Structure formats: C-alpha cells, structure tokens
Amino acid sequence: MQKKKSFMLLFAIIMVMATVLSACGGNNNGNTGTNAGASNTPSESNGNEQPAANDGKADTSEEVVLKMLLVGGKPIDYDVVFGELNKKLKEKINATVEAEFLDWSDWTQKYPLKFAANEDFDIAYTANWAFYNDQALKGGFLELTEELLSANMPLTWKAMPEVAWNQAKVNGKLFMVPNNNPEVTDKAVLIREDLRKKHNLEPVNSPETFANYVKTIAANEKGINAYNAKAADGWKWHELDQILLEQQNEWNLVDYNIPLAYKLTDEKGQVFNVYDTPEFKQLLAYYKDLADNNAWSKNVVSNKNDVWQDMKAGKTASYAHNLGTLAMNLAELRREQPEVELAIADLTPDKKKIAAISTQNGMAIHATSKNAERSLMLIDLLQNDKEIHDLFMNGIAGNHYEAVGDDKFNATAGTPNFTGFSNWGANSPLNRKDASYPAEADAIANAWQEKIHNFALETFVFNDANVKNEVANVGNVMLRYAIPLEYGLIKDIDKGHADLIEQLKAAGIEKLQQELQTQIDAFLANQ
C-alpha cells in the first residue's frame, strides 16, 4: 500500500499511542510497515485494555452480532470456546460473533453460492486458493480503503508489512485483510523411518531415494500402502505433483485450476503447458514405475480415508503434505506411539523456494455487510490482541491447550475438540508453536528460508473473466484424463498422454494460455 500522506501518518501515530501498547515480536521478511518509522510488529495487550479500534472511529454503543463464514468442519467445542470469545468481544467492541462452517467435503460448491444468493453474513475466510480473486472481481467483497483500515484496525495497520497489503490487491484495490505470517508452502513427505532402517535403505532426500523406499515397502510389508493420498474435492494436482513437477523443476503454476506455469528464473514470464513438456513425460514414466510396483492402491484416486489416521493405524508408510502439517503429525505420534519412528523427507532440498504471498490466508468483509467497521475491529483483535488471538486459534487454556510461555503450547486431551477449521485467516506473529514441534522441521524451514526466490510475478493474479468456459473445460479434462495418468493407472501412458494433450486443445488450452500470457506481459510492463 502506498505511503500515507502526512496527516494520515500523524493520525495513525496518535491512535497507536492512545492504545498504550508496546511492540513485540517481529516479522520474517524484514519489510517495513505501512507506518513510516513504526515498528513492524503487533502490539501486546494485557487482555483488559479497550483497543483504540472503537475510540471515536465508529459508534459502538449498539451491540451487534457479526456473522462469520469459515471453511472446515465445525469444532466439537465451538459453543464453549466462542462463548468465552464473545464475552471478551462484548467488553472490547460491544459485539459478538456467530460462525458458520462449510465442511471440507463440499465447501467448494457452497462457498460461491453464499455470495450468489447474497446471504446475510459479515466476514468470510478467503485465500488465493479459496475464491479471493474470484469474489473480489465479482463484487462479493467490500473494498478496504486506507481510511477504513486505519480508523478501525489500528493494530493491524501498524503491524502489517506494506508488501503484504500490496500482495492482496486485485486490480489495484484491496479486498482482504491478509494474514501476517509469511511462510514457505513447499510440500514434503512423511515416512516410516523405522521401516526405512529395517530394510537398510539410504536416507530419503530425493525423488530417486523416495522411489526406492516406496517400492521396497510395497514388496516387503504386507497390508501397508507404501504411499497414500486423499482424493480432494475438485483438486487437480496431488501433492507429489507439486513436489516432483513444480518444486523439482523450479516452476510456478500460475493457478492450480489450470496446467500453465513459467520458470522461476524467467524474467519474461513465458507461459507453457506443463503437460506438454519433456519433464512431465519423464514424470509419467516415474509414476508408472511406482504404480506397477504397487507403491499405492489402485483406488488411490477415489480414496476418502483420512490418510494421517491410516498412517497412525499402521496402514500407510508415507504421505505428502505441507511442512507444518507433517511436523504436527510427527509430534503427535511421538506423544502417542513413541515406539513408531517417523521422519520428514524433503525431496527437493536444493531447489529454489517460493514464499507464500499474504493471501495464502485472510479475512474479507461481505460487500453487503451492515457492520463493516465493527467487522474490521473484530479482525483487528483476532490477529493482534493476545487474549482474543489465543482463544480463536487455540481454544481455552487448560482445556484445549496448555500455555508454555508466551509463544508455545502443549497439546491436551481436549486439543482435537477445537481444531480443523480456517482460523488461519488470523495467522500472525502471535501464533503459538507446539512446544513439541520437531527440531528437524524447524531445520528444514530455516533451510528453506535461505532458498527463497523473489521474482517479479510473485503478486500476479490471473483474471479468468474472459476465459471462464475454457478454465472450466480444462479443469474437467485434468480431472478426467490427467489424474489417472499421473497415478500410473493408464496401461499405455504414451497414448494416455497424447489423449490428454488432444483433449486440452479441444477444451481451449491455447486460448487460455494466450490470455494468461497477455495479462502477464501487461503486468510486467507496469512494474
């Protein structure tokens, strides 16, 4: 976001001083905040102070109920946690919040319908993978001006790096309060380290050593799927694709709904169809070899089981996910089954890494909300007020977690009763880390931070308004032809590959590629 004018700077500084809050923590990027000379970190709160968010900025004399749309299953202890949360919110901004949860199995269908029907809600979780760009362009979200943000979100206005605001803009306008917790989102693999050692295999740290591992397990460990994955609703790239195609080749897929990418090192951003590359054809042979050696079930494309639960039950020997999830899995099993040894395998340790842009998670205001100011006050507290943040992210201390200092926690028996939904929209430097978070996961994350590659197209967002039919048609082809091919379930992979390319052309991939390239060229020309 552009630097504020002098009077706005003075105004924001006065508001920050009025909170009598001190700065704490820091961000991982070292970016300067939108307030010149201000700390780039959120302010601490003792939980009893009245935030400056409602100090003369909007009339909070009337209590309001804010309706929030979240993604994921409703937590078992939703009522008890939100009951406590609402007591605090009533004190701080004279508001309470009611959340509606869209289950993982059908959120992709229900989410856009909520906007199309103009249902009554105020706040929605959104992300670059969860309809942010789509709803911003359709008018589903309220535009967030500097005036709105600085007046109603003083803590966020002070804490958020300028680059995060800029990354969240669509066509130069802002529609999201992004999360303030930069991370690398590369995928890794969780393996049964005890089985690797049992069969005297070399460490798993490359595509080749991973193939050797899963083929050995498949041949020698009966009743165990060497690798497993869950068939996600409408998901067109499985995690191994992201590791072995995108990460391994240092490509960036522009949009996971279409098979178009560019090389990270290509300053011109020349787009190509990843399915029509030698690298993809080589990967198909790799996948076919694994499938022929029973590395995964023939039913993997329709598997609805929770893969992590299968792994805990000894039915699966490896699966891929983001580093944070794998680390939490590893910590969980060390607590519950210390006799089972797991390890996190980074298959692309020497490759360039992409830092997730700020829109990886965030919150937006429904365009028709009657409580926009109070909604922004709420999001301000969710991200930056320690007491509110802890409740929303972790539940009730002593029940759903045990606090360890100011920034860590221990899981409890009640932890599973408040988890599994998109509270990540409030991610910030106040996030607590599991005290049992594995040191090896931290080591991988630190190594990845050193390999982050920044490039001109980091903040580019594809506008598919002119090619929506082609996007839908190409997506259908990916689901029908690409996924079975990538799991090696097509007997003749050469014919299967040729059929995929032919079907993509019929679906309009060339028009889609041309439109994308035109937008990228225009974006780079304006840099």
ZASE-594479 format. One line per 8 residues: number of its first residue (from 1); their letters; for each residue z negated, x negated, y negated of C-alpha. Coordinates in pm, 1 decimal. Each point is the difference from the previous one (the first is absolute). Example, Ala and Ser with C-alpha at 12.3 -4.5 7.8 and 13.67 -1.06 7.14 Angstrom:
<nodes>
1> as> -780.0:-1230.0:450.0  66.0:-137.0:-344.0
</nodes>
This chain:
<nodes>
1> mqkkksfm> 0.0:0.0:0.0  85.8:-133.6:-341.9  -274.2:-149.2:-211.9  -180.4:255.6:-202.3  19.6:22.7:-372.1  -285.3:-131.5:-204.6  -173.1:329.9:-54.5  18.4:80.3:373.6
9> llfaiimv> -145.0:-338.8:87.2  -289.8:53.0:-238.9  -48.4:351.7:133.1  -15.2:-118.6:364.0  -240.6:-283.1:-82.6  -235.2:242.2:-175.2  5.7:228.3:303.2  -71.5:-284.2:239.1
17> matvlsac> -291.8:-115.6:-213.2  -134.1:353.5:-7.5  -42.5:0.1:377.4  -243.5:-294.9:-22.4  152.5:-118.6:325.0  59.5:-360.3:99.9  304.6:-140.9:177.2  -16.8:-101.1:362.8
25> ggnnngnt> 231.1:-122.3:274.6  358.5:-108.3:-48.2  351.5:77.1:106.5  200.5:-206.0:242.9  305.5:-45.5:-216.9  -155.1:-149.2:-309.8  202.1:234.3:-218.1  -120.0:88.8:-346.3
33> gtnagasn> -110.5:356.9:-54.7  153.2:242.0:-242.0  -277.6:-69.1:-250.2  66.2:-331.9:-166.5  -302.4:-223.7:32.1  -177.7:242.3:234.2  -128.3:-88.9:344.5  239.5:91.3:278.3
41> tpsesngn> -276.2:139.6:216.9  -172.6:335.6:31.5  -331.4:64.4:-161.5  -318.2:40.1:195.5  -202.6:315.7:-14.7  -356.9:55.7:104.0  98.2:348.9:108.3  -212.9:168.0:-267.2
49> eqpaandg> 203.0:-64.9:-313.4  229.0:262.5:-143.2  352.2:-153.8:-4.6  182.1:-15.9:-329.4  276.8:210.4:156.9  -144.5:322.3:-138.5  -148.0:-141.8:-321.6  196.0:197.7:-257.3
57> kadtseev> 331.0:-24.5:179.9  15.5:344.8:152.8  -221.7:303.7:11.3  -208.7:-22.8:317.9  -239.6:279.0:-90.9  159.4:233.5:254.4  -42.5:-95.9:364.1  328.8:-21.7:190.0
65> vlkmllvg> 95.9:-28.8:365.2  265.9:-264.1:58.4  224.4:52.6:300.0  120.0:-314.7:175.3  279.7:-37.4:256.2  -58.9:-279.4:252.3  190.7:-129.3:301.1  -166.6:-34.2:340.0
73> gkpidydv> -240.3:197.5:214.0  -302.1:168.5:-154.7  -305.5:-218.6:66.0  -272.4:151.1:217.7  -258.3:-54.5:-272.8  217.4:110.2:-289.9  -241.6:271.0:-112.5  -309.9:-219.1:-6.2
81> vfgelnkk> 168.6:-295.6:-174.3  187.8:205.3:-256.5  -316.2:198.2:-57.1  -173.4:-320.1:-111.7  308.0:-112.4:-191.0  11.7:326.3:-191.3  -363.9:-27.8:-105.8  83.9:-329.8:-169.0
89> lkekinat> 326.5:124.5:-150.3  -174.9:303.3:-144.9  -238.7:-234.7:-181.1  268.0:-238.2:-121.4  299.1:218.0:-95.4  -120.0:356.9:63.7  250.5:45.3:280.5  7.9:34.4:376.1
97> veaefldw> 285.4:-70.0:238.7  143.6:185.7:297.8  235.7:-188.1:231.1  276.4:131.5:222.4  111.4:-226.1:284.8  354.9:-14.3:137.1  -23.2:-122.4:357.9  197.6:-306.8:103.0
105> sdwtqkyp> 204.0:201.6:248.5  165.5:218.5:-261.6  -71.7:-135.8:-348.9  361.7:-107.2:-57.9  110.0:362.7:25.2  -291.5:162.5:-180.3  -38.9:-241.0:-291.0  329.0:77.5:-181.3
113> lkfaaned> -40.9:370.6:72.2  -327.0:2.2:-197.1  193.7:-108.9:-308.7  302.1:218.8:64.4  -227.7:304.1:18.7  -187.4:-116.8:-310.3  -333.5:46.8:174.1  -320.2:-22.1:-199.6
121> fdiaytan> -138.0:-354.3:16.3  -80.1:-272.0:-251.4  14.5:-339.8:170.0  217.1:-129.7:283.9  -11.6:-320.1:198.2  339.3:-166.8:-22.1  164.9:-334.0:74.6  335.3:-171.3:12.1
129> wafyndqa> 15.4:115.5:363.1  -150.0:342.8:-74.0  242.8:181.8:-231.1  -98.9:-171.3:-326.7  348.8:-73.6:-127.8  134.3:328.0:135.7  -259.5:219.6:-171.3  4.9:-205.6:-320.4
137> lkggflel> 374.0:63.7:-32.6  -32.6:367.2:94.5  -265.7:64.9:-263.1  -281.6:51.4:248.0  -230.2:-246.5:-175.8  -130.7:-4.3:-355.9  120.2:-288.3:-215.1  -296.7:-222.0:-85.8
145> teellsan> 17.2:-129.2:-355.3  -200.2:-284.1:-151.7  -192.7:254.2:-202.9  -101.2:201.1:306.5  -102.0:-307.7:195.1  -192.5:-181.8:-270.8  -186.9:313.7:-105.3  -95.3:125.5:345.5
153> mpltwkam> -2.8:-311.5:218.5  -176.7:-275.4:-197.5  -115.7:-186.2:310.9  342.5:2.1:162.9  171.8:-74.3:-329.6  -208.2:-315.0:-27.3  16.2:-102.8:365.3  360.7:61.0:98.5
161> pevawnqa> 235.3:-299.8:-28.2  301.7:63.7:-221.6  234.5:-83.4:285.3  -150.5:281.7:207.5  80.2:258.4:-266.7  353.3:-137.9:-32.9  58.9:12.7:374.5  -96.2:367.6:4.4
169> kvngklfm> 259.2:107.6:-257.0  298.2:211.4:101.3  289.6:-14.3:-244.2  -234.3:-152.8:-255.1  -264.0:272.3:28.8  -335.6:-3.2:175.5  -105.3:277.5:239.1  -266.0:-168.0:213.1
177> vpnnnpev> -335.8:-169.6:-35.7  70.3:-277.6:251.4  -261.5:-165.9:213.3  -142.6:-327.9:-129.8  -22.4:-201.2:319.1  303.7:-224.6:55.0  72.2:-100.4:358.4  269.1:-132.8:229.5
185> tdkavlir> 116.2:273.1:235.5  169.3:-209.4:267.3  -55.7:110.8:357.5  -162.2:-202.3:278.4  -78.2:60.8:367.6  -333.7:51.5:173.9  -4.9:-148.4:350.1  -236.7:-29.8:294.3
193> edlrkkhn> -95.3:-363.0:-47.1  -196.1:2.6:325.4  315.4:93.8:191.3  198.8:-270.5:-179.2  -256.9:-257.2:110.6  -18.1:146.8:351.4  371.4:-66.0:48.1  -14.4:-338.3:-173.6
201> lepvnspe> 251.7:97.4:-266.9  53.4:-190.7:-323.5  -135.5:155.7:-322.4  200.2:297.9:-127.4  139.3:-102.1:-340.0  374.4:68.0:12.7  251.5:253.1:134.8  57.4:-226.9:300.4
209> tfanyvkt> -365.5:-41.1:94.5  -56.4:372.4:-46.3  288.3:79.8:237.3  -146.3:-236.5:257.4  -340.0:164.5:-35.9  113.8:362.4:45.1  235.4:-81.6:286.6  -276.2:-187.9:182.1
217> iaanekgi> -249.4:282.3:-49.3  255.2:258.9:116.8  69.0:-198.0:316.3  -359.1:-75.5:92.5  -235.6:263.6:-142.6  49.9:334.6:169.9  -90.0:316.6:-186.1  26.0:-164.9:-341.9
225> naynakaa> 278.2:48.1:-252.7  72.9:-351.3:-123.8  96.5:142.1:-340.8  -34.5:350.2:-135.7  78.3:194.5:-315.0  -47.3:352.8:-125.7  298.8:217.8:-86.2  -66.6:73.5:-366.9
233> dgwkwhel> 131.5:321.8:-147.8  340.6:-76.9:-149.3  -66.3:-375.3:-12.0  323.1:-193.2:36.0  -125.2:-359.0:35.8  -261.0:-97.1:253.1  -242.3:-281.1:-79.2  180.1:-261.3:210.4
241> dqilleqq> 313.3:65.6:-205.4  -192.1:-80.6:-314.8  -127.8:-322.7:154.4  307.7:-121.2:187.2  272.5:128.5:-229.8  -138.2:19.8:-352.6  -274.8:-265.2:-1.9  171.1:-245.1:234.7
249> newnlvdy> 322.3:-2.3:-203.7  -169.2:18.6:-342.1  174.6:322.5:-91.0  -127.1:290.5:-204.7  86.6:349.2:116.1  50.0:194.9:-320.5  -112.8:332.7:144.4  -124.8:56.4:354.3
257> niplaykl> 207.2:317.7:21.0  324.6:-199.7:-4.7  113.2:-323.3:172.9  97.1:-187.3:-317.5  -156.7:-329.5:-106.5  51.5:-319.3:-196.8  -117.4:-356.2:49.6  -317.5:-93.5:-186.2
265> tdekgqvf> 167.6:-312.1:-133.1  313.6:178.1:-122.0  -34.8:24.1:-377.9  299.4:235.8:-13.4  -153.7:244.9:245.1  311.1:47.9:212.2  -66.7:292.1:232.8  103.8:6.0:365.9
273> nvydtpef> -38.8:229.5:299.0  -258.1:-170.3:223.3  143.0:173.4:307.7  332.1:-169.3:-67.4  -129.7:-359.6:7.5  -2.3:-276.2:264.3  -379.1:-10.7:-32.0  -33.4:362.5:108.2
281> kqllayyk> 236.1:-47.3:292.1  -205.9:-299.0:115.6  -315.9:207.2:-31.8  150.8:272.6:218.7  44.9:-256.3:277.3  -364.7:-103.4:-50.1  -116.4:361.6:24.4  218.1:69.6:301.9
289> dladnnaw> -149.8:-298.5:179.7  -351.0:130.3:-67.2  89.5:352.7:111.4  165.6:-124.1:319.2  -318.2:-194.4:74.6  -214.4:311.6:-47.5  -169.7:-123.7:-315.7  -46.9:362.8:-105.7
297> sknvvsnk> 20.0:346.9:148.3  331.6:180.0:22.5  -176.2:279.4:-191.0  -100.4:-218.9:-293.2  224.3:187.0:-247.5  -189.6:324.9:65.4  -349.5:-141.2:48.3  -256.0:210.0:-190.0
305> ndvwqdmk> -310.5:-182.5:121.3  -226.5:-190.5:-234.0  109.7:-351.9:93.3  -324.7:-159.4:-115.1  -202.6:234.3:220.3  227.8:-91.3:291.3  -62.0:-366.5:-72.7  -376.2:55.5:-10.1
313> agktasya> 30.2:174.0:335.8  181.4:-300.3:150.3  334.9:179.4:28.5  189.2:-207.5:-259.1  18.2:-377.8:-45.6  154.5:-18.4:-347.7  109.5:203.3:-299.0  116.2:-69.1:-355.8
321> hnlgtlam> -143.9:121.2:-330.0  -102.3:-125.3:-343.0  -250.8:-283.0:-13.9  -288.0:205.5:-138.8  21.1:258.4:277.8  20.8:-265.1:270.2  -299.0:-182.2:-146.3  -208.8:317.7:4.9
329> nlaelrre> 110.1:64.7:360.1  -104.7:-350.3:97.2  -338.6:38.0:-167.7  -52.9:337.1:169.1  68.2:-128.3:349.0  -221.4:-304.3:-52.5  -284.2:241.4:-71.8  74.4:243.6:281.2
337> qpevelai> 151.9:-218.2:274.1  -93.8:-363.2:-65.8  121.0:-94.4:347.2  361.5:78.8:-101.8  163.9:-271.9:-210.2  269.0:93.9:-251.6  201.6:-209.7:-243.7  225.6:68.8:-297.0
345> adltpdkk> 343.7:-155.6:46.3  212.2:-77.9:-304.7  358.1:-21.4:128.0  148.0:-113.2:-333.9  -260.2:-244.4:-139.6  242.9:-219.7:-192.9  207.5:271.3:-164.8  -10.4:119.0:-361.1
353> kiaaistq> -234.0:292.3:-66.1  37.1:302.0:-226.7  -303.4:126.0:-187.4  -27.1:378.2:5.7  75.7:147.0:-338.8  -267.9:212.3:-158.4  159.7:325.5:117.4  -95.8:-81.4:359.1
361> ngmaihat> -281.8:248.0:-66.2  -90.8:213.6:-298.1  -84.3:336.9:-153.7  217.1:227.8:-214.0  -64.2:313.8:-203.0  187.1:316.3:96.0  237.9:87.1:-282.3  -142.9:352.0:-26.7
369> sknaersl> -367.4:-100.1:10.9  -215.3:174.8:-260.9  -258.5:-277.3:28.3  197.5:-318.7:-58.8  -260.5:-172.9:-219.8  -287.4:73.8:235.3  216.1:-107.0:297.1  59.4:-337.4:-162.6
377> mlidllqn> -373.9:-31.8:-62.7  -57.6:59.9:369.1  254.0:-263.0:108.1  -156.8:-239.8:-249.7  -335.6:38.6:173.2  145.5:-12.4:351.3  149.9:-341.8:-69.9  -259.5:-159.7:-223.0
385> dkeihdlf> -342.3:164.6:16.9  -191.2:-179.5:276.2  -203.8:299.9:110.2  294.3:242.5:3.9  233.8:-255.9:158.5  -241.2:-72.2:283.7  -38.8:369.8:79.1  373.1:71.6:-1.6
393> mngiagnh> 99.0:-309.5:195.4  -289.3:-40.3:244.2  -210.3:315.1:9.3  -378.3:10.1:-24.6  -190.6:-326.9:24.4  -232.9:-5.4:297.4  208.4:259.6:178.2  367.0:-95.7:-8.4
401> yeavgddk> -56.5:-366.0:-81.3  -272.3:-253.2:-62.3  37.1:-182.4:-330.5  -1.4:-378.8:23.4  -42.7:-129.8:-352.5  237.0:137.1:-262.9  332.0:-60.9:173.8  -42.0:28.4:377.3
409> fnatagtp> -111.6:256.3:255.0  -96.2:36.8:363.0  141.1:286.1:201.2  -241.0:256.2:144.9  18.5:273.1:261.1  103.6:233.9:-279.9  289.0:-213.2:-126.9  269.6:184.0:201.0
417> nftgfsnw> -111.3:328.2:-158.6  134.8:-95.7:-341.1  324.3:-186.6:41.7  371.8:38.8:68.6  127.3:151.3:-325.8  169.3:-128.0:-314.4  -301.3:-97.7:-208.8  198.4:-323.7:-43.0
425> gansplnr> 137.0:153.0:-318.7  -325.7:-124.1:-154.8  25.4:-355.1:136.0  -139.3:-248.0:-250.6  -192.1:-328.1:-17.5  -312.1:210.1:71.6  115.4:54.4:359.9  -259.0:-110.4:251.5
433> kdasypae> 110.6:-218.8:288.5  -142.1:37.9:348.8  -263.5:-272.2:40.6  140.2:-57.2:347.1  354.7:-42.3:-134.4  142.9:-279.0:213.7  21.7:-343.5:-159.3  339.9:-54.5:162.2
441> adaianaw> 139.4:304.3:-180.3  -123.1:-139.7:-330.8  165.9:-331.6:87.1  332.3:173.5:66.0  -28.2:201.7:-321.9  -75.3:-312.7:-201.8  297.4:-179.3:153.4  222.4:294.5:-83.5
449> qekihnfa> -114.8:-0.2:-361.3  128.8:-355.9:-30.9  342.4:107.3:126.5  51.7:298.6:-232.7  352.9:0.8:-139.5  50.9:170.7:-334.1  349.7:122.3:-79.2  179.3:204.6:-262.5
457> letfvfnd> 41.7:310.8:215.2  -370.3:37.2:85.1  -33.3:306.1:-219.9  340.7:151.5:69.2  -14.8:359.1:126.3  307.9:166.8:145.9  92.9:337.6:-148.4  176.0:194.1:275.3
465> anvkneva> 78.9:306.6:-215.6  376.5:-56.6:27.1  2.2:-66.3:375.3  -265.6:226.6:148.2  234.4:135.3:264.7  98.6:-349.4:106.2  -365.2:-109.6:15.7  -83.7:296.3:223.8
473> nvgnvmlr> 303.6:-53.7:221.1  -61.7:-373.7:36.6  -363.8:68.4:80.8  95.9:234.8:278.7  233.9:-262.9:145.2  -279.9:-258.4:-8.8  -234.1:228.7:190.1  258.6:101.9:258.7
481> yaipleyg> 190.7:-324.2:58.9  -197.2:-295.9:-134.1  -349.1:54.6:141.5  99.8:31.4:368.7  231.8:-297.6:-45.4  -275.3:-214.4:-149.6  -234.9:76.7:286.8  265.2:-114.1:245.9
489> likdidkg> 35.6:346.0:151.5  381.2:2.1:-29.5  161.6:-157.5:306.1  301.6:-143.5:-182.3  -136.8:-142.1:-325.6  344.4:-107.5:-124.1  129.8:355.3:30.0  -324.9:138.1:-141.1
497> hadlieql> 28.2:-233.7:-298.8  363.4:96.7:-59.3  -91.7:368.5:18.3  -279.4:-54.6:-253.7  233.3:-169.2:-248.7  264.0:270.4:47.1  -250.9:280.8:-51.9  -142.2:-166.4:-310.7
505> kaagiekl> 344.9:-19.4:-155.2  57.7:367.1:76.7  -337.4:80.0:-158.8  100.5:-166.7:-326.7  -167.5:-342.3:19.6  274.8:-160.5:-209.8  -42.5:246.9:-286.4  -374.6:-46.7:21.9
513> qqelqtqi> 34.3:-378.5:-10.0  231.8:15.8:-300.9  -241.9:225.1:-190.0  -291.8:-229.1:79.3  191.1:-309.8:-106.1  99.8:163.6:-328.7  -363.1:76.3:-77.4  -116.5:-349.4:94.3
521> daflanq> 268.3:-159.2:-217.1  -104.3:215.6:-294.7  -367.9:-77.4:58.9  61.9:-376.1:5.8  221.9:19.4:-308.3  -291.4:147.4:-195.0  -248.3:-267.0:100.4
</nodes>
